[in-house]
Amino acid sequence: MTTANICILIAIIAYLLIVVGIGVFFAKGNETTEDFYLGGRKLGPFVTAMSAEASDMSSYLLMGVPGVAYATGLADATWTVIGLAVGTYLNWLIVAKRLRKYTVMCNNSTTVPVFFSNRYRDEKKMLSVIAAVVIIVFFIPYTASGFSACGKLFNTLFGADYHAAMIVSAFVIITYTTLGGFMAASTSDFIQSIVMTIALCIIVVYGCVKAGGVEAVVANAETLAGYFKMTQTYTADGAAGYGFLTICSTLAWGLGYFGMPHILLRFMAIEDPSKIKLSRRIATVWVVISMFVAVAIGIIGRALSANGVIPTLDDGERVIIALSQVLSEHGIFPALIAGVIMAGILAATMSTADSQLLAASSSVSQNIVKEVFFKNMKEQTAMLIARITVVIISVIAVIIAWNPDSSVFSIVSFAWAGFGAAFGPTMLLALFWKRSNKAGALAGMIAGGAMVFIWKFLVRPYGVEIGGTAGGALNIYELLPAFIVALVVNVVVALLTKAPSTEITDEFEAVNEACKM
């Protein structure tokens, strides 16, 4: 192993020891499942903002987005980023405060599925169970994408076996998550957001200098047909169209925020609702800057490939890794900096995986095992089941990520669509529509989740088959049609079925009054 690789490894190990230490520190504070899953609602504004966005900005921030920009140019990555930035702001603006207050008034709901059942007085817990199943179905592959990113990182850097590296990374994530629960995940996410920021800043400046400056980067991009256009995209065969419908489809990424359980949990956990405005500003600024820097890194990487600084990459998601390897060749200190960048990739991955594991674990242990089968379960038993569930889900995620050629961006986009469509319309109507009821929520949730699969695997491929790669109106991101279908089904079914009880509507009005304060 070279001196550079040893320095990188030292930086990564130091980082991993820190996050495990955080898990050990917070382990003693988890006396109840509410502590384990929601941290006792004690998050401050800075930790709330940065942990929410770090858990959101998974490995697609440092691998997925640069990879798309590297491979196809400006359009696809930039419209995605714009959609995500707008979605982030709107989620904080209209959902955060109301959800925090509603979940407290609604029998102190501690998870998204529990909130749905409590909101509609679902005594049979059908909403909780269906919501829990949705979380399990979409979070396991989401977590798998994170494990895959870790495997790719160590395989590229050190030539380590992909599978062994993935398993070790998963073990570290499992350790601090099962020990420290929500507070460990949130605190480590806060630290990880800082590491991710440092990594982005270093790599974009270094890459731009190595490429010969901004003008050289732009000049190279303009030599590739469609690469530097917002209405075209680059392909090996030349420029391809990127029309209005495709833009709308890509912007639809922003709709996913309204249904992301691991982000919504941060809103529920903030200690002081009056500080949400500060959290919103911090979160929005960080997201906008970090995502546009990630796009820039992909474009810079293409220029560096053109002038031979880094090799031409078949897998664009490894562009930051390739850049870091070049940086590490300049001496011990640059190698340590490269190690920090590699730790940033781990941070992006781990900050999402830990939150996803907690959300999926709560769905199994709380919303299915405890609420359906063992309603009088003791807290100690519930805690044990919660931790065992984290391990089991992690094992399944490792199996799914076993293929080293799996695409981080593709897996994340599918899971993102699933949550956005199944939970997004349901959450918005639960919070803001007085007439919404249990039947509508249940129908909308099922319709949204099902439509993601139908559009992804049946409709969209058919559109490509009959219309070529463009595929017309059928070749669009599955989140958009699934979200619309879920919203329409929810409203129609609610209007055709019995109106909510006076108890439910009175609580809705009480929340309205509370949110005015």
N, C-alpha and C positions, 0 to 999 in steps of 0.2 A: 504494500500500500504506500502511495506517495505521501510526501510531507503535506501537500495540499489536502489530500483526502483525510489525513489524520486530523488536521485542523478543522475541517468541515465536520468530521465525526465528533470531535470534542464539543463544538458549538451545539450540535444537535442533541448529544447526550445531556449536556448541561440544561438545555431547554426541557427535555423530557423529564429530568429529575425534578425540575421546578413544578411542572404540572402534577406529577405524582405527589409531590409534597403538599400541594394545595388540597388534593383529595384527602390525604391523611389528616391535614389540619381541620377540615370541615367535617370529618367523619363523626366526631363526638357531638356535633350539633344536630344530628339527624335522629331525633327521638320519636317522631311520628312520620307517617307517610306524607302529611302536608309539608313538613320540613324537607323531606327527601325530594318531593316533586315541585314545590313552589317556594322553598326557602323561607317560609313564614311571612311572605309578602314584605320583605325587608330590603329590597334592592334600592340603592340610591340612583339619582338621575344619570350619572356618568356610566355606572356599571350597567344600568338598564339599557341605555342607548348603544353602548359599544358591544355589549354581549349579545344584544338582539341582532345587530348588524353582522357581527363576527359569525354568529350561528347561522345567519342567512347567507353570507358570502362564503360558501363552502369552497371546495377545491376548484370550482369553476371560476373563481376570481383570479387565481394565480395560474391555473392550467386551462380551464375551459374557455374563458373569454379570450385570452391571448392566442389560444390555439385556433379559435374560429377566425380571429382577425388575421393571423398568420396565413391560414389556408385560403380564405375567401375574400379578404379585404375589408374595407370600411363599413359597407352597408349592413350586413347581417349583424355584426358585433355591435355597431353603434346604435341601431334601432332597438336592439335588445336592451342595451344599457339605458337608453332614454326611457323605455317602458318601465324598467326596474326602478329607475330614479324617481319617476312620477308615482309609481305604485308605493314606494317606500314612504314618500312624503304624505300621500293621501291616507295611508294606513295609520300613520302616527297622528294625522290631523283629525280624522273622523272616527277611528275605531278605538284607539288606545285608552283615552280617558273614560269613554262610555263603557267599554268592556271591563275596565278595572272596577268601576263603581257597580256595574250590573252583577258581576260575579260575586261580589261581597254581599249585596242585598239578596241575591238569589241563592240563599242557603249556603253561602260561603263556598261556591263551586271552585274546585282546585284544578280541574282539567277541562279541556274543551268539550269532550264528550259528556262529562258531568254537567257542565253548564247547559248544554242543549236539553238534557233530560230535566234538569231543575227548572229551566226557563218555561217549558211547556207542561210541567207537572206530569211527566211521563213515569208513572208508577211502575210500569212493567220494564222500564229501562231499555226499550227497543232502540231509542235514539243513541243511547250510550254504547250499546253493543255494536250497532251498525257503524257508528263513528269510530269505534275502536278497531273494527275490522278494516275500515278504510285506512286508518293510520298504519296498521301493521302491513297491509298490502303495499302501500307506497313508500313507507319509511325504510323498510328492509332493503330494497334496491337502492334507495337514496344513501343509506349508510354504506352499502356495498361500494358505491362510487367513491366514497372517501377512503375506504380500505384499498381500493384499486389504485388511487392516486399515491398512497404511501408506498405501495409495492413498486410502482413505476419510478418513484423518486429514488429509492435505494438501489433498484436495479440499474438505473442509468448512471448514478453517481459512482457506485462501488462495484458494479458487476455482481451484486448480491442476487441470490435466487429470488425471483419475484414473489413466489409463494411464501418463502420463509420471512421475507421482509414485511409482507402484508400481515402475517400472523403476529409477528412481534409488535408491529404498530397497533394492531387491534388489541393486543394484550395490554398495552400501556393505556389506551383509551378506556378499556373496560375497567382497569384497576382504579383510576381516579374517579370515574363516574360511579362505580358501585360503592366506593368508600364515601365520597363526599356529596353525592347527589346534586341537587339543583344549584346550591350555593357554590360548590366546587366547580361545576360546569360554567356558571355565570362569571365567577371570578377569573377562572382560567381563560374564558372567552374574552374578557376585558384585556388581559395581558396579551392574548393571542392577537387581538385587533391591533395592538401597538406593534407587535412583531411583524404582522402583515404589512402595516403602513411603512415601517422601516425598509422592509424587503422591496416593496414597490418603488419607493423613492430612489433607493440605491440602484436598482437594476435599470430603471428608465433613464437615469442620468448617465450611468456607465455605458449602457447600450447605445445611447444617442452619441456620446463622444466617440466610441469605437466605430460607429457607422459613418463618422465624418460630419456630424451636426444635423440639425433639423432639415436644412436644405437638401442634404444628400439623401436623407430618409424619404422626403417627399418626392424627390426626383426619381428615386428607384421605384416608388409606388406608382408613379405616373407612367412608367414604362410598361406596366402590366395592365392589359386590357380589362377595364372595369374595376380594377382593384381599389382605386381611390375615389370611387363614385358612391353617392348615397342612393342612387337609383339603379345601380348595376352591381353585379357581383363577379368576382374572378373565378374562372375555372380553367382547367388544363387545356380546354378546347377554345378558350377565348371568353369574352364578356357574356354574361347572361343577364336577362332582364330582372329587375327587382321593382315590381309594380306597386300600385297603391294598396291592393288587397294583401300583398305579401308584407308590406310595411305595417298595415293594421294587425295582421297576424302576429308579427314580431313584437309590436308594442304591447300585445296582449299578455306578455310576460308579467307586466305590472299588475294584472288582475289576480295573479297567484298569491300576492301578499295577504289578501283578505282571508285566506284559508290556511295559512302556514301555522300549524300548532305550536312549533318551537318558538316562533316569533310572538304569537298571541300570548303564550305563557309568560313572556317578559312583561307584557302589558299588565297581566293579571298580578304579577309579583311586585310591581313597583310600590315602594313604601308610601310615598306622598304623591297623590294624583296631581297636585298643583305644580309639581316639578316636571310634568310630562312635556310642557312646551319647551323647556330647556333640553330635555332628552331628544325631542323631535329635531331641534336645530342641529344638535351634535350629530345625530344619526344621518340626517339628510346631507349635510356637508361632507361627512366622511364617505358616504356611499357614492355621491356624485364624483368626487375627486378620485377615489380608489378605482372605480370602474372605468373611467375614461383613461386613467393611467394604464390600466390593464389592456385596453384596446391599443394604446400607443405602443406598448411593449410588443404586441404581436406584429405591428407594422414595422417597428424597429428591427425585430428579429428577421423579417423578410429581407430587409436591406443588408443585414449582417450575413445572411446566407448568400446573397448575391455577390458580396465582395470577399467571401471565403473565410470570414472570421469564425463563423459556426457552419457546420455542414447543412446541406439542404435536408429538412426534416420531413420524413413521411408522416410522423405523428406530431403535428404542430403543438399539441398540448405539453410537449417537453421543451418548449422554447426557453422558458426561464431557467430550467435546469441546465440547458446547453450554455446559456449566457453566464451562469454562475460558475460553470466549469472553466470557462475562459478567464473569468475574473480571478479564480483561485490560483492561476498559474503565475501571478505577479509577485508572489512572496507570502510569508506567513500571515501578516496582517490582512491582506486582501483575501486570503484563504479563510480566515476567521469571519470576515465579512460575508463571504460566500456561504459559510456555515449558517450565519444569521438568516440569509435569504432562504436557504433550504429549510431552516426552522420555520420560516414564514409560510412555506408550502405546507409543512406539517400543521402549523397553527390554523391555516385555512381549512384543512381537512378535519382536524380534531375538534375545532370549535363547533362544527356542524354535527359531526358524528356523535359527540357526547349529548347534545340537545336532542338529537333524533332518537338515540337510545333511551333517554329518559321519557320522551313522549310515547314511544312504542311500548316501553315497559309499563308505564302507567295505564295504557289501554288494556293490556293483558291483566295485570295484577289488580287494578282498581275497578276498571269498567266491565270486566268480564268475570274474573275469578271471585272478587269480593262482592260486587253488586248483584251478580246473578246466582252464584253458587254458595258462597259462604258469607252471608250478610253480617254475621256477628263475629267475624274474624278478629283476633287480637292484633294489636298494633305490631308486636314483635314478629308475628307470623306474616303479616302483610309486608313488613319491611324485608323479611327473608325472601318472600316470593318476588318482590320488586327487584331485588338484586339478582336472583336466579334468572329472572326474565331477561335482564340486561345481557347476561352471559349467553343465554339460548339464542336471542335475536342476533347477537354478534356472530355466533357460529354460523347461523343461516346466511348472514350477510357475507361472510368470508367465502362460503361455498358459491354464492352468486357471483362474487368478484374473482373467482378462480381463473377466469380467462384473462390473460395479460393484455389482450388486444381490445378489451372493452373500452368504450369511449365514456369518459367522465361527463362530458357535456350532454351526450345523448341520454344517459341514464338520469341525470339531474333534470333535464327538460321534461322527461316523461313523468317523473315523480312530482315535479312542480305543477304540471298540468292536473294531475290527479287530485292534489290537495286544493288547488285553486278552484277547480270545478265542483268538487264534492262539498267543500266547506265554505268557500267564498260567498256564494249567494245565500246559503243558509245562515251564515254569521251576520251578514249585512241586514237581512230581513229580520232576524231575531233581535238585532239591536235597534232597528229603526222603523219597523213596520208593526203597528199595534195589532193589526188584523191577522198577522201570521199565526199559524197553529202547528200542532204536532204532525198532522197528516201531511201538510205542505212541506215541512222541514224534512220529514222522512223520505217523501217522494222525490224531492229536489236533490237530496244527498245521493240517493241511489241512482237517479237519472244522470247526475253530473259525473259520478265515478264510472258508470257504465259507458257513457258516451266517450270518455277519454279512450277506453279500450276499443270501442267500435270505430271511432274516427281514425285512431292511430293504426290499427291493424287491418281494417276492412275498407273504409271510405278513402283514406288518403292514398294507399297503394293503388287503388282502382283509378283515382284521379291521375296519378303519375302514368299508369299504364295506357290510359286513353289520350292523355294530353302531353306526353313526354315529361321531361324533368320539371317543366313549369306546372303542369297538372291543373291549370286554371283555378277555379274557385274551390276545388276539393283539396288541393295541395297546400293547406294552411295548417299552422300549429294547432294541435288538438285542443288546447286550452280555450281558445276563443269560441268555437261552436259548442263545446261542452259546457262552458260557463253560461252561455245564452240559453241553452236547453234547460240546464238546472234551474236558472232563474225563472224562466217561463213556467216550467212544471211546478215549481214551488208556489208561485202566485196563483196559478189556475186551480191547483188542488186545494189550496187554502180557501179560495173563494167558493169552491163547490162543496166544501165540508163545513162542519159545525164551527161557529165562531169561538174564540177562546173565552174562558170563564172570566167572571168579574174579578176574581182573585188575580188572575194573570194580567189583565189589563190595568188593574189598580197598581200592581207592582211596576208595570211599564211606565205609568204616569209618575210614580214615585222616583223612578230612575231619571225621567225627564227633568224633574225638579232638582234632583241631586246634581245633575250635570250642569245646571245653570249657575251653581255656586262656584 
